[in-house]
Amino acid sequence: MTGAAPLVAIVGRPNVGKSTLFNRLIGARRAIVEDRPGVTRDRLYGVAEWTGRHFLVVDTAGLGPTEDVDLPGHVAEQVEIAVAEADLVVYVVDARAGLSGTDYELAARLRASGKPVLVAANKADGPKIEGEALVAAELGLGDALPISAAHGRGVGELCDAIVDLLPVVEAAPTLVPDGMRIAFVGRPNVGKSTLINTLLREPRVVVDDRPGTTHDAVDLAFTFRGRPMVLVDTAGLRRRRQVARAMEKLAAIKSIRAIERSDVVVLVVDAGEGVTDQDQRIANMAFERGKGVVVALHKWDTVRSNGKLAAERARSAEQKLAFLERPRIVKTSVVGEGRDRGEGRGRNLEAVLEACQITYGALCRRVRTADLNRELEAAVAAMTPPSHRNRRVKLLYATQADTKPPLVVVTANMGRCLSPAYERYLLRRFRKRWNLWGVPVRLVVRARDRTNRERRAGRR
């Protein structure tokens, strides 16, 4: 996040409607909402605007016991960080269910924090429940504001109270700086969140040994060697038939959207298991969407001591991901080696970011038309294109029409006259000449503009 914008943290026990209120305040469905406790795990940020005033909002995990999620230590740490960062805390309780022991315990912790607190009694969908919401004043945090985040009832009054307590800032806040966007994707439980936390050197996202810990795609501002980046942690992508609950389906959709909004994708592969069919599908999904791909053979410490197995894993990754056109493969681990052992630096983690920078450079590379045509002439001289419909194919000139990914347009005497094999030959030449590895390069063959040619002939 950038700027000195005030920050509002939304806290409360599980399933009281924090994420629904977060989505209502920012005017978008960014947080996953499901009628089941424990859905939110990480801190999720958004920008809210009310009567011309802007402020940041952070959604947090529910504090307290849940039905099927047992990550209290991890999520409590995320909530404590959010409260420490915040200028104001909105404490959400369930007006319909009434107060619980957890509500009183959390209220005591908020009083001890010294932060200004507003109590929002959510799910007050009617006058009768609004009356019951007044009981929340027993928490010792002032009068409660009855709201219904799902229907918008009372949210305006809550926003009035929020902006009255926040400092005035002139500029609207932005969540992330400009910079290369790197999405870390892969199957569940391959170590994406741990890898990101080690890079950031802080427990920014929740990590647990069980799969499915990450639900939302989380954007994290980061600077590497003076260059701004945005690291995006995503939910693990399972096979389609294994995605059962609505929450998992929405998490998968958010991960795919995170890929679409990224520049470079880091495919995190469990080195102990090697590249699977699902890894190939995820990599192909990113490549087809025009993204550069870097492969992290993660948890390399689990295979490194077995030289034969390590060599097989590296060779297999190259073979199974050959369709990515020689992507940069980095062997990573959060376990340090040598002088890095015990310092939280891990193995080859900075090399992942270096590979992303190189791949991003290839993705944005702009080749001069003169250089491109010289390479095209050399390619034709080395291998003449096969005839098309019994006519000789002439490749007249080439130009680069776009970047991210690179798009090369070749003008010929006929349109779509090259065989797939010859197009692959040209692409290999271009990739090798300008180091366009690990990025999709598009090639379009079009016919010469007949109108212009006939106009020139008419002048003669």
C-alpha positions as CSV (number, residue, x, y, z in Angstrom):
1,M,0.0,0.0,0.0
2,T,1.1,3.5,-0.7
3,G,0.5,6.9,0.9
4,A,-0.5,7.8,4.4
5,A,-4.2,6.9,4.1
6,P,-6.0,6.0,7.3
7,L,-6.7,2.3,7.8
8,V,-9.8,0.6,9.2
9,A,-9.6,-2.9,10.5
10,I,-12.7,-5.1,10.6
11,V,-12.5,-7.7,13.4
12,G,-14.8,-10.1,15.2
13,R,-15.4,-13.7,15.8
14,P,-16.1,-16.1,12.9
15,N,-19.2,-15.9,10.8
16,V,-20.5,-12.5,12.0
17,G,-20.4,-11.0,8.5
18,K,-17.0,-9.3,8.4
19,S,-16.3,-10.1,4.8
20,T,-19.8,-9.1,3.8
21,L,-19.2,-5.7,5.4
22,F,-15.8,-5.5,3.8
23,N,-17.3,-6.1,0.3
24,R,-20.1,-3.6,1.1
25,L,-17.6,-0.8,2.1
26,I,-15.3,-1.2,-0.9
27,G,-18.2,-1.7,-3.4
28,A,-16.8,-4.9,-4.8
29,R,-16.9,-8.6,-4.1
30,R,-13.3,-9.2,-3.3
31,A,-13.5,-11.2,-0.1
32,I,-15.0,-14.7,-0.3
33,V,-18.3,-14.9,1.6
34,E,-19.8,-18.2,2.7
35,D,-22.3,-19.1,5.5
36,R,-19.6,-21.1,7.3
37,P,-17.0,-19.9,9.8
38,G,-13.3,-19.8,9.0
39,V,-13.5,-18.8,5.4
40,T,-11.2,-15.7,5.7
41,R,-7.6,-16.5,6.7
42,D,-5.3,-13.7,5.4
43,R,-5.5,-10.0,5.7
44,L,-7.3,-8.6,2.6
45,Y,-7.1,-4.9,1.8
46,G,-9.5,-2.6,-0.2
47,V,-10.2,1.1,-0.7
48,A,-13.5,2.6,0.5
49,E,-14.9,6.0,-0.3
50,W,-17.6,7.9,1.6
51,T,-18.8,11.5,1.0
52,G,-15.5,12.2,-0.8
53,R,-13.4,10.7,1.9
54,H,-11.2,7.7,1.1
55,F,-9.8,5.2,3.5
56,L,-8.3,1.7,3.4
57,V,-10.2,-1.3,4.8
58,V,-8.6,-4.6,5.9
59,D,-10.7,-7.7,6.3
60,T,-9.4,-10.2,8.9
61,A,-10.0,-13.8,10.0
62,G,-12.5,-14.6,12.8
63,L,-11.0,-15.0,16.2
64,G,-12.3,-17.9,18.2
65,P,-13.2,-21.6,17.8
66,T,-14.6,-22.7,14.4
67,E,-16.3,-25.8,13.2
68,D,-13.7,-27.3,10.9
69,V,-10.8,-24.9,10.9
70,D,-8.1,-25.1,13.5
71,L,-5.6,-22.4,12.8
72,P,-6.0,-20.1,15.8
73,G,-2.3,-19.2,16.3
74,H,-1.8,-18.3,12.6
75,V,-5.0,-16.3,12.2
76,A,-4.6,-14.5,15.5
77,E,-1.2,-13.2,14.4
78,Q,-2.7,-11.8,11.3
79,V,-5.5,-10.1,13.2
80,E,-3.1,-8.6,15.8
81,I,-1.0,-7.2,12.9
82,A,-4.1,-5.6,11.3
83,V,-5.1,-4.0,14.6
84,A,-1.6,-2.7,15.2
85,E,-1.6,-1.1,11.7
86,A,-5.1,0.3,12.0
87,D,-6.2,3.9,12.8
88,L,-9.7,2.6,13.7
89,V,-11.2,-0.8,14.5
90,V,-14.7,-1.8,13.5
91,Y,-15.7,-4.6,15.8
92,V,-18.5,-6.7,14.3
93,V,-20.8,-8.8,16.5
94,D,-23.8,-10.9,15.5
95,A,-27.0,-9.1,16.6
96,R,-29.1,-12.1,15.8
97,A,-27.1,-14.7,17.8
98,G,-26.3,-12.4,20.7
99,L,-23.0,-11.9,22.5
100,S,-20.7,-14.8,23.4
101,G,-17.8,-15.3,25.7
102,T,-15.5,-14.8,22.8
103,D,-17.0,-11.4,22.1
104,Y,-16.3,-10.2,25.6
105,E,-12.8,-11.6,25.5
106,L,-12.0,-9.9,22.2
107,A,-13.6,-6.6,23.5
108,A,-11.2,-6.6,26.4
109,R,-8.2,-7.1,24.1
110,L,-9.4,-4.2,21.9
111,R,-9.8,-1.9,24.9
112,A,-6.2,-2.8,25.9
113,S,-4.9,-1.9,22.4
114,G,-5.8,1.7,22.9
115,K,-7.3,2.0,19.4
116,P,-10.5,3.8,18.8
117,V,-13.3,1.2,18.2
118,L,-16.7,1.2,16.7
119,V,-19.1,-1.7,17.4
120,A,-21.2,-2.8,14.5
121,A,-24.1,-5.1,15.4
122,N,-24.5,-6.9,12.2
123,K,-27.5,-9.0,10.8
124,A,-29.9,-6.4,12.4
125,D,-32.4,-7.0,9.6
126,G,-35.5,-5.6,11.4
127,P,-36.7,-3.4,14.2
128,K,-36.9,-6.2,16.7
129,I,-33.3,-7.3,16.1
130,E,-32.2,-3.7,16.2
131,G,-33.5,-3.5,19.7
132,E,-31.6,-6.6,20.7
133,A,-28.4,-5.1,19.2
134,L,-28.4,-2.5,22.0
135,V,-27.1,-5.3,24.2
136,A,-23.7,-4.9,22.5
137,A,-23.1,-1.8,24.6
138,E,-22.3,-4.2,27.4
139,L,-18.9,-4.8,25.7
140,G,-17.7,-1.5,27.2
141,L,-16.8,0.0,23.8
142,G,-19.6,2.5,23.5
143,D,-23.0,2.3,21.8
144,A,-23.4,-0.3,19.1
145,L,-24.5,0.7,15.6
146,P,-27.1,-1.8,14.2
147,I,-26.4,-2.7,10.6
148,S,-27.2,-5.3,8.0
149,A,-24.1,-5.6,5.8
150,A,-25.9,-8.0,3.4
151,H,-28.7,-5.5,2.7
152,G,-26.9,-2.2,3.3
153,R,-29.1,-1.2,6.2
154,G,-27.4,1.1,8.6
155,V,-24.1,1.0,6.7
156,G,-24.4,4.7,5.8
157,E,-24.6,5.6,9.5
158,L,-21.6,3.4,10.2
159,C,-19.6,5.1,7.4
160,D,-20.5,8.5,8.8
161,A,-19.1,7.4,12.2
162,I,-16.0,6.0,10.6
163,V,-15.0,9.2,8.7
164,D,-15.7,11.3,11.8
165,L,-13.0,9.4,13.7
166,L,-10.4,9.2,10.9
167,P,-7.8,11.9,10.1
168,V,-8.4,13.8,6.9
169,V,-6.1,13.1,3.9
170,E,-6.2,14.8,0.6
171,A,-5.1,12.1,-1.8
172,A,-7.0,8.9,-2.5
173,P,-5.1,5.9,-1.3
174,T,-3.9,3.2,-3.7
175,L,-3.4,-0.4,-2.7
176,V,-0.3,-1.3,-4.6
177,P,2.3,0.6,-6.5
178,D,3.0,0.2,-10.2
179,G,5.3,-2.7,-10.9
180,M,5.7,-6.1,-12.2
181,R,2.9,-8.4,-11.0
182,I,4.1,-11.9,-10.1
183,A,1.4,-14.6,-9.3
184,F,2.5,-17.7,-7.4
185,V,0.3,-20.5,-8.5
186,G,0.3,-24.3,-8.1
187,R,-1.6,-27.2,-6.5
188,P,-2.6,-27.0,-2.9
189,N,0.0,-27.4,-0.2
190,V,3.1,-27.1,-2.4
191,G,4.5,-24.2,-0.3
192,K,3.4,-21.0,-2.1
193,S,2.5,-19.0,1.0
194,T,5.7,-20.2,2.8
195,L,7.8,-19.2,-0.1
196,I,6.2,-15.7,-0.2
197,N,6.5,-15.2,3.6
198,T,10.2,-16.1,3.4
199,L,10.8,-13.6,0.5
200,L,9.0,-10.9,2.5
201,R,10.7,-12.0,5.7
202,E,7.5,-11.6,7.6
203,P,4.4,-13.9,8.2
204,R,2.2,-11.9,5.7
205,V,0.0,-14.8,4.7
206,V,-1.3,-17.7,6.7
207,V,0.7,-21.0,6.4
208,D,-0.3,-24.4,7.5
209,D,0.6,-28.0,6.6
210,R,-2.9,-28.8,5.4
211,P,-4.0,-28.0,1.9
212,G,-6.5,-25.3,1.2
213,T,-5.3,-22.7,3.8
214,T,-5.3,-19.8,1.3
215,H,-8.7,-18.9,-0.1
216,D,-8.4,-15.3,-1.4
217,A,-5.8,-14.1,-3.9
218,V,-3.7,-11.7,-1.8
219,D,-1.7,-8.8,-3.4
220,L,1.6,-7.9,-1.6
221,A,3.6,-4.9,-2.4
222,F,7.4,-5.7,-2.5
223,T,10.6,-4.0,-3.7
224,F,13.5,-6.1,-5.0
225,R,16.7,-4.3,-5.7
226,G,15.0,-1.0,-6.0
227,R,12.3,-2.3,-8.4
228,P,8.7,-2.3,-7.3
229,M,6.8,-5.6,-7.6
230,V,3.5,-7.0,-6.5
231,L,3.6,-10.6,-5.3
232,V,0.3,-12.4,-5.5
233,D,-0.4,-15.4,-3.3
234,T,-3.2,-17.6,-4.7
235,A,-5.3,-20.5,-3.6
236,G,-4.2,-23.9,-4.7
237,L,-5.8,-25.1,-7.9
238,R,-7.2,-28.6,-7.8
239,R,-8.6,-30.7,-10.6
240,R,-12.1,-29.5,-11.6
241,R,-13.8,-32.6,-10.4
242,Q,-12.2,-32.3,-7.0
243,V,-13.6,-28.7,-6.4
244,A,-16.7,-29.4,-4.5
245,R,-17.8,-26.5,-2.2
246,A,-18.8,-23.1,-3.5
247,M,-16.0,-21.5,-1.5
248,E,-13.4,-23.6,-3.3
249,K,-14.9,-22.8,-6.7
250,L,-14.8,-19.1,-5.9
251,A,-11.2,-19.4,-4.7
252,A,-10.3,-21.1,-7.9
253,I,-11.9,-18.3,-9.9
254,K,-10.0,-15.7,-8.0
255,S,-6.7,-17.6,-8.6
256,I,-7.4,-17.7,-12.4
257,R,-8.2,-14.0,-12.3
258,A,-5.0,-13.4,-10.4
259,I,-3.2,-15.1,-13.3
260,E,-4.9,-12.9,-15.8
261,R,-3.9,-9.8,-14.0
262,S,-0.3,-10.8,-13.6
263,D,2.7,-10.3,-15.8
264,V,4.7,-13.3,-14.8
265,V,3.5,-16.6,-13.2
266,V,5.7,-18.6,-10.8
267,L,4.6,-22.2,-11.1
268,V,5.4,-23.7,-7.7
269,V,6.0,-27.5,-8.0
270,D,6.6,-29.8,-5.1
271,A,10.0,-31.3,-5.9
272,G,9.2,-34.4,-3.8
273,E,6.3,-35.2,-6.1
274,G,7.6,-33.8,-9.3
275,V,5.6,-32.2,-12.1
276,T,2.0,-33.6,-12.2
277,D,-0.7,-33.5,-14.8
278,Q,-2.4,-30.7,-12.8
279,D,0.9,-28.7,-12.8
280,Q,1.0,-29.0,-16.6
281,R,-2.6,-27.8,-16.8
282,I,-1.9,-24.8,-14.6
283,A,1.2,-23.9,-16.6
284,N,-0.6,-24.2,-19.9
285,M,-3.5,-22.0,-18.5
286,A,-1.0,-19.2,-17.8
287,F,0.9,-19.6,-21.1
288,E,-2.3,-19.5,-23.2
289,R,-3.2,-16.3,-21.4
290,G,0.0,-14.7,-22.6
291,K,2.0,-14.8,-19.3
292,G,5.6,-15.5,-18.9
293,V,6.3,-18.5,-16.7
294,V,9.0,-19.3,-14.2
295,V,9.1,-22.7,-12.5
296,A,10.1,-23.1,-8.9
297,L,11.0,-26.7,-8.0
298,H,10.1,-26.1,-4.4
299,K,11.0,-28.1,-1.2
300,W,14.3,-29.0,-3.0
301,D,15.8,-29.9,0.3
302,T,13.6,-33.0,0.3
303,V,15.3,-34.5,-2.8
304,R,18.7,-32.8,-2.8
305,S,20.5,-35.4,-0.8
306,N,19.4,-38.1,-3.2
307,G,21.5,-37.2,-6.3
308,K,19.7,-39.7,-8.6
309,L,16.2,-38.6,-7.6
310,A,17.2,-34.9,-7.8
311,A,18.5,-35.3,-11.4
312,E,15.4,-37.2,-12.4
313,R,13.1,-34.5,-11.0
314,A,15.0,-31.7,-12.8
315,R,15.1,-33.7,-16.1
316,S,11.4,-34.6,-15.8
317,A,10.4,-31.0,-15.2
318,E,12.2,-29.9,-18.4
319,Q,10.5,-32.6,-20.4
320,K,7.0,-32.2,-19.0
321,L,7.1,-28.4,-19.3
322,A,8.8,-28.3,-22.7
323,F,5.7,-26.6,-24.1
324,L,6.7,-23.5,-22.1
325,E,9.7,-23.1,-24.4
326,R,12.6,-23.6,-22.0
327,P,11.3,-21.7,-19.0
328,R,13.7,-20.8,-16.3
329,I,13.6,-23.5,-13.6
330,V,14.8,-22.6,-10.2
331,K,15.4,-25.1,-7.4
332,T,14.1,-23.5,-4.2
333,S,13.6,-24.2,-0.6
334,V,12.8,-22.2,2.5
335,V,15.5,-24.1,4.4
336,G,18.7,-22.1,4.2
337,E,22.1,-23.6,3.4
338,G,25.6,-22.6,4.5
339,R,25.7,-19.1,6.0
340,D,22.0,-18.7,5.2
341,R,20.9,-21.6,7.4
342,G,18.7,-20.4,10.2
343,E,18.5,-16.8,8.9
344,G,15.2,-17.3,7.1
345,R,16.7,-16.6,3.6
346,G,16.1,-20.1,2.1
347,R,17.7,-21.4,-1.0
348,N,17.6,-19.6,-4.4
349,L,14.6,-17.4,-3.4
350,E,16.1,-14.3,-4.8
351,A,17.0,-16.3,-8.0
352,V,13.2,-16.8,-8.5
353,L,12.8,-13.0,-8.6
354,E,15.8,-12.6,-10.9
355,A,14.3,-15.2,-13.2
356,C,11.0,-13.3,-13.1
357,Q,12.8,-10.0,-14.1
358,I,14.5,-11.7,-17.0
359,T,11.2,-13.4,-18.1
360,Y,9.4,-10.1,-17.8
361,G,12.1,-8.4,-19.9
362,A,11.5,-11.0,-22.6
363,L,7.8,-10.5,-22.4
364,C,8.2,-6.7,-23.0
365,R,11.0,-6.9,-25.5
366,R,10.5,-4.7,-28.6
367,V,12.7,-5.8,-31.6
368,R,13.5,-3.3,-34.3
369,T,11.9,-4.0,-37.6
370,A,15.2,-3.9,-39.4
371,D,16.7,-6.6,-37.1
372,L,13.5,-8.7,-37.3
373,N,13.7,-8.6,-41.1
374,R,17.3,-9.6,-41.2
375,E,16.5,-12.6,-39.1
376,L,13.6,-13.5,-41.3
377,E,15.8,-13.3,-44.4
378,A,18.4,-15.5,-42.7
379,A,15.7,-18.0,-41.7
380,V,14.3,-18.2,-45.3
381,A,17.8,-18.6,-46.7
382,A,18.5,-21.5,-44.4
383,M,15.2,-23.2,-45.0
384,T,12.8,-22.2,-47.8
385,P,9.1,-22.3,-46.8
386,P,7.1,-25.1,-48.5
387,S,4.7,-24.2,-51.3
388,H,1.1,-23.6,-50.5
389,R,-1.6,-24.9,-52.9
390,N,1.1,-25.5,-55.6
391,R,2.2,-21.9,-55.3
392,R,5.6,-20.6,-54.2
393,V,5.5,-18.9,-50.8
394,K,7.3,-15.6,-50.5
395,L,7.8,-14.0,-47.1
396,L,8.1,-10.3,-47.8
397,Y,8.8,-8.6,-44.4
398,A,8.0,-8.9,-40.7
399,T,7.2,-6.4,-38.0
400,Q,6.5,-6.6,-34.2
401,A,2.9,-5.5,-33.6
402,D,2.7,-5.9,-29.8
403,T,4.4,-6.9,-26.6
404,K,3.3,-8.7,-23.4
405,P,3.4,-11.1,-25.1
406,P,5.4,-10.4,-28.3
407,L,3.4,-10.6,-31.5
408,V,5.2,-10.9,-34.8
409,V,3.3,-10.2,-38.0
410,V,4.8,-11.7,-41.2
411,T,3.5,-10.3,-44.5
412,A,3.6,-12.9,-47.4
413,N,2.3,-13.1,-50.9
414,M,-0.6,-15.3,-49.6
415,G,-2.4,-15.3,-46.2
416,R,-2.1,-18.2,-43.8
417,C,0.3,-19.9,-46.2
418,L,2.8,-21.4,-43.7
419,S,2.6,-24.9,-42.4
420,P,2.6,-25.3,-38.5
421,A,6.1,-26.9,-38.8
422,Y,7.5,-23.9,-40.6
423,E,5.9,-21.4,-38.1
424,R,7.5,-23.3,-35.3
425,Y,10.8,-23.1,-37.1
426,L,10.5,-19.3,-37.4
427,L,9.5,-19.0,-33.7
428,R,12.5,-21.0,-32.7
429,R,14.7,-18.7,-34.6
430,F,13.2,-15.6,-33.1
431,R,13.3,-17.1,-29.5
432,K,17.0,-18.0,-29.9
433,R,18.0,-14.7,-31.5
434,W,16.4,-12.6,-28.7
435,N,16.3,-15.0,-25.7
436,L,12.5,-15.1,-25.7
437,W,12.4,-18.2,-23.4
438,G,9.6,-19.0,-21.1
439,V,7.2,-16.5,-22.8
440,P,4.6,-17.1,-25.4
441,V,5.5,-15.6,-28.8
442,R,2.6,-15.2,-31.2
443,L,3.1,-15.4,-35.0
444,V,0.5,-14.1,-37.6
445,V,1.0,-14.5,-41.3
446,R,-1.1,-12.2,-43.5
447,A,-1.3,-11.5,-47.2
448,R,0.0,-8.3,-48.7
449,D,-2.5,-5.5,-48.9
450,R,-3.9,-5.8,-52.4
451,T,-5.7,-2.4,-52.3
452,N,-2.4,-0.5,-51.9
453,R,-0.7,-2.6,-54.5
454,E,-3.5,-2.0,-57.0
455,R,-3.5,1.7,-56.2
456,R,0.2,1.9,-56.9
457,A,-0.3,0.0,-60.2
458,G,-3.1,2.5,-61.2
459,R,-0.7,5.4,-60.8
460,R,1.7,3.8,-63.2
